[in-house]
Amino acid sequence: MNKSVPALALCMVLLLGACASTRMSDAQNLALYREHAGEPVNSFNYLGQINGWTPLGDSALAVWTRPNQAYLLELFGPCTDLDFAPAISLSNLGSRVSARFDQVYVHGAGTGSMRMPCRIQTIRPLDVKGLKQAQKDLREAQVIEREAAAG
């Protein structure tokens, strides 16, 4: 099956949802990231530094280990304050973060001083280039939609 057909269908669904608002919902954003994620992997190399991260609701996030290398982490259940956290960290063993064993730690958000770590259920490498292009296409489509509505 042509991979661009599901991607185009997803973009159309996201565009229709985006017409009501200029900001994508967590569910729409997660769907976009899932569309650009590869097959699950057991682990990834982690040198103790996160280049960036994006919360995708309360049970998933994207983590950049380098500017052009990122992973979609889906968690076992909700992770308290993930959407509002100014910082996170990841557990690891031997410089590897592993699905089902390692955890995401949320730092400095919300009122709870005692937070439970959030265990990683799955790890999927992201097609960063494809994801950035899809995000750019969606922003351009939103501009066109706003211009059409205004004019």
DOTI-370092 format. One record per residue: residue in one letter; z, y, x of N, C-alpha, C in turn. Coordinates in steps of 0.1 Angstrom, whole numbers, padded with zeros to 4 digits, always signed. Atoms other than C-alpha are relative to their C-alpha. Example, Ala and Ser with C-alpha at 12.3 -4.5 7.8 and 13.67 -1.06 7.14 Angstrom:
BEGIN
a+0000-0012+0009+0078-0045+0123+0000+0012+0009 s+0000-0011-0009+0071-0011+0137+0008+0011-0008 
//
This chain:
BEGIN
m+0000-0012+0008+0000+0000+0000+0000+0012+0009 n+0001-0013-0007-0008+0035+0012+0013+0007+0000 k-0013-0006+0000+0024+0051+0024+0000+0014-0005 s+0000-0014+0005+0013+0086+0014+0000+0000-0015 v-0001+0000+0015+0010+0076-0023+0014+0001-0005 p-0014-0002+0004+0048+0071-0027+0006+0013+0004 a-0005-0013-0005+0055+0101-0006-0005+0012-0009 l+0005-0010+0009+0032+0122-0028+0007+0000-0013 a-0007+0001+0013+0048+0109-0059+0014+0005+0001 l-0014-0006-0001+0083+0117-0046-0001+0015+0001 c+0001-0015-0001+0072+0152-0036-0003+0006-0014 m+0002-0006+0013+0059+0158-0071+0012-0001-0009 v-0012+0001+0008+0091+0146-0087+0010+0011+0005 l-0009-0010-0006+0111+0168-0063-0005+0014-0004 l+0005-0014+0004+0088+0198-0071+0004+0003-0014 l-0003-0002+0014+0093+0193-0108+0015+0004-0002 g-0015-0003+0000+0131+0192-0103+0003+0014+0006 a-0003-0013-0007+0129+0222-0080-0004+0012-0008 c+0005-0011+0008+0111+0243-0106+0012+0007-0007 a-0011-0006+0007+0144+0249-0124+0009+0007+0010 s-0009-0006-0010+0162+0260-0092-0007+0000+0014 t+0006-0001-0013+0153+0270-0057+0007-0009+0010 r-0008+0009-0008+0179+0247-0042-0001-0014-0005 m+0001+0014+0004+0174+0209-0042+0014-0005-0002 s-0013+0006+0002+0203+0189-0056+0002-0010+0011 d-0003+0010-0010+0221+0164-0034-0008-0013-0002 a+0008+0013+0002+0203+0135-0051-0014+0002+0004 q+0014-0002-0004+0169+0151-0046-0001+0000+0015 n+0000-0001-0014+0177+0159-0010+0002-0014+0006 l-0002+0014-0005+0190+0123-0004-0013-0008-0002 a+0012+0007+0003+0158+0109-0020-0011+0004+0010 l+0010-0005-0010+0137+0130+0004+0003-0007+0014 y-0004+0006-0013+0157+0117+0034-0003-0015+0000 r+0003+0015+0001+0154+0081+0022-0015-0003+0001 e+0014+0002-0001+0117+0085+0018-0005+0000+0015 h+0004-0002-0014+0115+0094+0055+0009-0008+0010 a-0008+0009-0008+0139+0067+0067-0007-0013+0002 g+0005+0013-0003+0129+0035+0084+0009-0011-0005 e-0008+0011+0003+0143+0001+0080+0014+0001+0006 p-0013+0000-0005+0180-0004+0085+0001-0006+0014 v-0003+0005-0013+0192-0009+0121+0015-0003+0001 n-0014+0004-0002+0225-0024+0133+0008+0011+0006 s-0007-0010-0007+0234+0005+0156-0009+0010+0007 f+0007-0009-0008+0223+0035+0176+0008+0005+0012 n-0007-0005-0012+0231+0049+0210+0006+0014-0003 y-0008-0013+0002+0257+0077+0209+0007+0004+0012 l-0007-0005-0012+0268+0097+0239+0011+0009-0003 g-0012-0008+0003+0297+0114+0221-0003+0014-0005 q+0003-0013+0004+0278+0144+0210-0011+0000-0011 i+0009-0001+0011+0261+0153+0177-0008+0013+0001 n+0008-0011-0002+0232+0176+0179-0001+0008-0013 g-0001-0006+0014+0235+0184+0141+0002-0010-0010 w-0002+0009+0011+0243+0169+0108-0002+0007-0013 t+0003-0005+0013+0234+0174+0071+0007-0009-0010 p-0005+0008+0011+0256+0162+0042-0010-0002-0011 l+0009+0003+0011+0236+0145+0015+0008-0006-0012 g-0009+0004+0010+0262+0143-0012+0013-0005+0006 d-0013+0004-0005+0296+0126-0008-0001-0014+0006 s+0001+0014-0006+0283+0092+0004-0011-0002+0009 a+0011+0002-0009+0255+0099+0028-0001+0013+0009 l+0002-0012-0008+0246+0122+0057-0011-0004+0010 a+0009+0002-0011+0219+0127+0083+0007+0005+0013 v-0006-0004-0012+0231+0129+0119-0011+0000+0011 w+0009-0001-0011+0210+0142+0148+0007-0003+0013 t-0006+0002-0013+0217+0128+0182-0008+0007+0011 r+0009-0009-0008+0188+0148+0198-0008+0008-0010 p+0008-0008+0010+0166+0175+0183-0010-0007-0008 n+0011+0007+0007+0139+0150+0174+0004-0015-0003 q-0005+0014+0003+0161+0119+0168+0012+0001-0010 a-0010-0001+0010+0181+0115+0137+0001-0014-0008 y-0003+0012+0007+0197+0088+0115+0005+0003-0014 l-0006-0001+0013+0204+0085+0078+0012-0010+0000 l-0012+0009+0001+0240+0071+0074+0004+0000-0014 e-0005+0001+0014+0249+0058+0040+0014-0007+0002 l-0014+0004-0001+0286+0052+0035+0005-0009-0011 f-0006+0008+0011+0308+0027+0016+0008+0009-0009 g-0007-0008+0009+0318+0049-0013+0000+0015+0004 p+0000-0015-0003+0325+0087-0014+0009+0003+0012 c-0007-0004-0011+0337+0105+0016+0006+0014-0003 t-0006-0013+0005+0362+0133+0007-0004+0012+0009 d+0002-0012-0006+0352+0168+0016-0013+0000+0009 l+0011+0000-0009+0320+0158+0034-0010+0012-0002 d+0009-0011+0003+0299+0185+0016+0006+0013+0006 f-0006-0013-0004+0324+0212+0028+0005+0000+0014 a-0006+0001-0013+0333+0200+0063-0007+0009+0010 p+0006-0008-0011+0327+0224+0092-0004-0009+0012 a+0002+0009-0011+0327+0194+0116+0003-0014-0004 i-0002+0015+0001+0325+0156+0118+0000-0006+0013 s+0002+0008-0012+0328+0130+0144-0002-0014-0004 l+0003+0014+0003+0318+0094+0147+0008-0009+0009 s-0006+0010-0009+0337+0064+0160-0012-0008+0007 n+0010+0008-0007+0318+0042+0185+0007-0009+0009 l-0005+0010-0010+0323+0013+0208-0011-0002+0010 g+0010+0001-0011+0305+0013+0242-0012+0009-0002 s+0010-0010+0003+0285+0044+0232-0010-0005-0010 r+0009+0004+0011+0270+0027+0202+0008+0001-0013 v-0005-0001+0014+0276+0035+0165-0006-0011-0008 s+0004+0012+0007+0274+0004+0144+0002+0000-0015 a-0002+0001+0014+0268-0001+0107+0011-0011-0003 r-0010+0009+0005+0297-0018+0088+0013+0000+0009 f-0012+0000-0009+0321-0012+0118+0005+0014+0003 d-0004-0013-0004+0321+0024+0127+0001+0010-0012 q-0004-0009+0011+0332+0054+0107-0003+0015+0003 v+0002-0014+0000+0326+0091+0100+0014+0006-0002 y-0013-0007+0002+0356+0114+0104-0004+0014-0004 v+0002-0014+0005+0356+0147+0084+0011+0009+0006 h-0009-0009-0006+0373+0176+0101+0000+0014-0006 g-0002-0014+0003+0387+0209+0089-0005+0005-0013 a+0004-0005+0013+0376+0211+0053+0010-0004-0011 g-0008+0003+0012+0394+0212+0020+0015+0001+0003 t-0015-0002-0001+0432+0210+0015+0007-0012+0005 g-0006+0013-0004+0439+0174+0023+0002+0000+0015 s-0002+0001-0014+0456+0171+0057-0002-0014+0005 m+0001+0014-0004+0454+0133+0057-0013-0005-0007 r+0013+0005+0006+0418+0120+0052-0002-0014+0006 m+0004+0013-0004+0407+0085+0053-0014+0000+0007 p+0014+0000-0006+0377+0078+0076-0010-0007-0009 c+0011+0004+0009+0344+0070+0059-0008-0011+0008 r+0007+0011-0008+0330+0036+0070-0015+0001-0003 i+0015+0000+0001+0292+0035+0076-0005-0014-0005 q+0006+0012+0006+0274+0010+0054-0013-0003+0007 t+0013+0002-0006+0238+0014+0067-0004+0012+0009 i+0006-0010-0010+0220+0032+0095-0015-0002-0001 r+0015+0000+0001+0183+0041+0091-0005+0011+0009 p+0006-0011-0008+0163+0060+0117-0009+0009-0008 l+0008-0010+0008+0146+0091+0103-0013+0004+0008 d+0013-0006-0005+0110+0102+0108+0002+0015+0000 v-0004-0014+0000+0121+0137+0118-0012+0009-0002 k+0012-0008+0002+0086+0151+0121-0005-0001-0014 g+0004+0002+0014+0076+0137+0087+0009+0007-0010 l-0011-0007+0008+0109+0150+0072-0002+0015+0000 k+0002-0015-0002+0104+0185+0086-0013+0005-0007 q+0012-0004+0006+0068+0186+0073+0002+0000-0016 a-0002+0001+0014+0079+0174+0038+0009+0012-0005 q-0008-0011+0004+0106+0201+0037-0008+0013+0000 k+0009-0011-0001+0081+0227+0048-0009+0001-0012 d+0009+0001+0011+0057+0216+0021+0007+0003-0013 l-0008-0003+0012+0084+0218-0006+0003+0015+0000 r-0003-0014+0000+0094+0253+0005-0012+0008-0004 e+0012-0007+0004+0058+0264+0003-0004-0001-0014 a+0002+0002+0014+0054+0249-0031+0009+0008-0009 q-0010-0009+0007+0085+0267-0043-0004+0014+0000 v+0005-0014-0001+0071+0300-0031-0012+0002-0010 i+0012-0001+0009+0038+0293-0049+0005+0000-0015 e-0006+0001+0014+0058+0283-0081+0006+0013-0004 r-0007-0013+0004+0079+0315-0080-0011+0011-0002 e+0010-0010+0001+0048+0337-0074-0008-0002-0013 a+0007+0003+0013+0030+0320-0104+0008+0004-0012 a-0008-0004+0011+0060+0325-0126+0002+0015-0001 a-0002-0015+0000+0064+0362-0116-0013+0007-0004 g+0013-0007+0002+0027+0370-0119-0008-0005-0011 
//
